[in-house]
């Protein structure tokens, strides 16, 4: 994967993550559960104000990867990007659950040297971060952003092979399988942050179709000490689920008031501020 795609994806998802943003990034499969020996699913991918409605920007597809039920890598086919959305197909040839995901991680930031602000070069990682910042640099601000946008599709009976955690960013570990959701019934999910239970993580679930109703219908939840939460789905339909963590930038103190002689504190390079976001689309069926 090219570095510019990693950084661009991290920046884009970072700007789009969180419950308060105006634009939401999403993928919408034509179906999440299919039968037979093989089948196809078509996926729309976009960024919009109204969930699952095309009116803002397409989502890039060059970073989307398919994981097949046996853990091997699949592929997207017939990819196309228009003015407001991207679309692609996935050929399902194995029984079980597939993951279709866009995952990105990048180090972003800036520093001051000789009175001038410089930005970290593209392709900066935790391993080469120290070498990317010159000696004597001050007011170093760095952010490590991990972003995951994924959906799940099952051919035949659901399987759990693809849910083995990678230990990077926010990940969903289902107690209730995400392709086995029914309105009026409770579903339990566990969230991990860098491989550990994400306690106190804020999670938002919003049903689609918000363009055609007055209320957003947003459900705000918080994970327990084990990173788990339970959702009872109020109605069938497609739901957008988002979780995010991280905020201010490392070393980002403000200058003094106008006319003040106060200066920004001179700070050496330190560990990057950690940010992570997670997005998925879930289908909830009628009883």
N, C-alpha and C positions, 0 to 999 in steps of 0.2 A: 504494500500500500504506500502511495506517495505521501511524503510528509505534509505537503500542502493540503491534501485531503483530510488528514488526521486533524490538523490544527483548524481548518475551516469547519469541519464537522463539530469539533469541540466548541468553537466559538458560537456557531449557529445554534447548537442545542442548548448551550449555556444561556443564550439570550432568550430562548423560547421556553425554558423550563420554569417551573414554579407555578403556583395556583393563581398568582396575581397578574400574569402576563396577558396582553390583549390577544396575541396570536399563539395558537397551539399547533404543535407539530403532531402528525398522526399518520398511521397506516390503517387501511380499512380493507380486510379481505372479503371476497365475494361470499365466502362461507368459511366457518371454522371447523365444521364436522362434516365429513364426507364418507361415503360407503363405496364398496367395490374393490377390485384388485388394484386399480390405479385411477387417478383423476387429476384434474387441474384446478388451481385456484388463481383468480385474478386479484391483484392488490392495487388499490389507489393509494397514493402517498402525496400529502399536501400540508401546507401551513395555512391556517385560516382563523378567523374570529369565531365563526359558527362551526361547531364540530361536524365533520363529515360533509361539509358543504364547500364547494370550490369557489373562492373569491379573493384569494390573496397571492400566494406563491406556491409553485410546485416544490416538493421535497426531492433532494438529490438522491440518486439511486446507486452511485458509484461505490458507496460504502456498505451496501446491503449484502449480507451474507445469509445463506440458508444452511441450517444444520438438520440433517436427516435423522430419523428415529434411531439408527444404529450409530450415530455420532459422526458419520462421514459428512463431507461438505457437498451440498447440492449447489444449485445455481438458479439465478433468475433468467427468464427468457422473455423475448419480445418487449424489451424495455423501451419506453418512449416518454418524452417529457414535453408537455405543452405549456401554455401560458399560465395556467392555474393549478395543474396537477401533473404528477408522473403516474405511470401505470406499468405493471409488469406481471408476468405469469410465473407460476411455479408448478412444475410437473411432479405430482406425488406418485411415486412408484413403489414405496415401501409402506407396509402397514405401521401405524403408530403416529406419534406426535412430532411435528416439525417446528423448528424455531426459525422465524424470518426476522432478522435483526440488523439494525444499524448501530454500531458501537464505536465510540471514539474516545481517545484519551490524549491530552496535550498539556504542555506547560506553557503558560503565557505570562507575560509580565513586563516590567520596565525598571530602569534604574537611572540615577543621576551620575554623570561624570563630567568634570570640568564645566559645571554649571548648565549642562545640556541633558535633556531627558532622552534616553535611548530605549528602544524596545528589544526584547529578546528575539533572536532570529527564529525563523520557522524551523521546525524539526528539533527544537530543544526538548530534552527528556530529563528525567531525574538523574540519569547516569552522566549526562554531559552538562548539567546545569552549572556546576561550579566553574567549568571552563568557559561558559558562555558569558559570564559576568567578569569584567576586567577588575584588576586590583585597584583598590581605592574607590570603587563605586559605592554610593550611598543611596539612602531612601529606596532600597530594593523592594519591589513589590512583585510577588510571584503567585500564581494560581495553578494548581493541578486540577484540571476539569475532566471528569469521567462521565460520559453520557451514553445512555442505553435506551433505544426505542425498539421494541420488539412486539411481535404478535405470534400466536400459536395456532397451528392448524392440525387437525387429526384426521387421518384416514383409517377408518375402522375403529378398533378399541384404543382408548388413550394409553400412552406409555409415559415413563418418567425419565428415560435415559438422558434427555437433553437438559434436564434441570440440575445437573451436577454443577456446583458453583465454580467460577473461575477465580474468585478472590479479588476481583477488581471492580470498583464502583458499587452502585446499588444493584442488587439482583433479587429476583423474586424466586422463592422456593415454595411451591404450592403444597399446602396440606390438602386443600380441595383443588382438584385439577382444573386449570383455567378453561378447558373445553368441556366442563361438566357443571355448568352454572345454571340454576333454575330460579326464576323469580319467586319471592316469598320464602326462599330457603337461605340459610346462612352459609357463607363460604369463608374459609380461613386461609390466609396467606402469611408466609413469613418473609421478611425482608432482611437482607444482609448488606452490610457496608464493608467493603474490602474483606469479605469472608467471615465477618463477625456479625452477630445479631444486632440489627439497627434499632436500638431502644429509643423511644421518643421521636421516631421519624414521622413527620407530617405527611399524610397521604390524602389525595383528593380524588374523588370519583364523580364524574359528570355524565349523565345519560345524553346520547346524541339527540339531534332534532331540536336544539335550543333555538334555532331560527324561527321555529313555529310555536313557541310557547312564551309566556310572560316571565316565568320563573326559571332560574338556571337549573334548579334541582340538584345543586352541588351537595355532596356528602363529604364532610371533613372528619378524618379519623387520625388517630395517633397509635403507633405500635406500642406494645407492652415491653417489659424488660427482656423478653426473648425475641423481640422484633416481629411479633405476631399481631394480627388484627383480624376481626371478623366483620364481614359485611353481609347484611340481609338486603337483597336486591328488591326494590319496591315494585319493579315492573320489568317485563321482558324488553329486549332491545340491545343496541350496541352501547357500550360504556367506555369512556376515556378515563384512564387511571394514571395519575402522576404522583411521583414522590421526588423530593429534592432536599439537599442539605448544603450548607455552606453559605457564606454571605460576603462580608466586607473583605477588602484586599489587604494583604499583609503589608504593614508599614505605611498605610494610606492616611496618615494624619493630615489634617487640613492646615493651611497657612493661617497666620494670625489675621485679625480683623484688618480692614483697610486702614493704612496709615501706621499699622503696628510694625515693630521691628522684629517680631517673632519669626523664626525660621522653622522650616520642617526639620524634625529630629533627624540626625544623621544615623542611619541604621545599616548595619552590615547585612549580607545575605543570610537568610534563615530558611527554615523549612517552608515549602510552598503552602499557601492557604488551600485547604481541601474543599472542592466543590464536586457534587455529583447529582445527576438527575436520572430519573427513570420514567419511561412512558410505555404504556401498553393499551391496546384496544381489546375489550372482552365482549363476547356475545353471551347474553343471558336469555335463556329460552323460557317459554311458557310452561307451566306445570303439565 
